[in-house]
């Protein structure tokens, strides 16, 4: 199973030809794909047209959706943010810290195109799908 970040879903639904969007397209229906509740929110809030929103909702019916945050994950996320900050790295979005921390904790690879995840791969053991 792989977790797919909103950065890839947005490219996928926009029809952009990226390596990650192609990988997602080739994975859907073949291998298990997951997202987190935060990713679901990020993706769905971006649709301007009801038709596109409904299409995305339909796609997500066949995807595992994890609840990514609770007390323990919030603490781990803060610790990971602080660890990177001590190395001079500031992650721009809290949601990315939570997503990366969840994937590290659950030992799930993450498919992403957002560069903010790279420090988690390099310094904290996030597996890039």
PyMOL commands that set and color helices and strands:
alter all, ss='L'
color gray80, all
select helices_A, chain A and resi 6-14+19-27+37-44+50-60+71-86+94-106+115-124
alter helices_A, ss='H'
color red, helices_A
select strands_A, chain A and resi 2-4+33-36+64-66+109-111
alter strands_A, ss='S'
color yellow, strands_A
deselect
rebuild
show_as cartoon
